[in-house]
Amino acid sequence: MADSNVRNAGLNYVTANRFYVEIESTITACFTECSGLGIQIKYDKLLEGGVNEQQRILLGAVEFNEVTLKRGLSDDLVFWNWISEKLLQRNEMTQIKQSRRNINILTFNQAGECMQCWRLIGAVPVSWKAPSLAADSGSVAIEELTLIYEGLQVTSKAKGGGALSVQRDTSGYFSSN
């Protein structure tokens, strides 16, 4: 009988505070939080008459959760510039070319090695929030950007790269390369 502790002994775990987000092929190290990353598979339950000890599960479409990025407010306007492109749009084709990007979320172990990369394919911002401001506060001002995306790739020990503006192929989808 195999011992599960022996099987897991070679794994290199990461802590939740060692991550970077890559936007426009630039690693931005000042993010304080990344939340919401995940998928949900829709399903239906089918109960058959006379079969009381089981149910059938019919799997449906995959839905990708919204991802919220938070960072300390600075003079870098990458969040605002990205979502404000939508304010300046004249037609839908301009929006596709200008505002969708691949975003890489990279996690690192304590030795500084990249352990996993989540690539959000065809990401587009849907919400931006300015920080709350209070004269008696001593905390860092945090801005938020919420993204939706059309696909997700997860790779192990990736090096990042490829978080560029993306375009649809002839089939109408974004390339997942």
Secondary structure, 3 states (H helix, E strand, C coil): CCCHHHHHCCCCCCCCCCEEEEECCEEECCEEEEECCCEEEEEEEECCCCCCCCCEEEEEEEEECCEEEEEECCCCCHHHHHHHHHHCCCCHHHHHHHHCEEEEEEEECCCCCEEEEEEEEEEEEEEEECCCCCCCCCCCCEEEEEEECCEEEEEECCCCCCCCECCECCCCCECCC
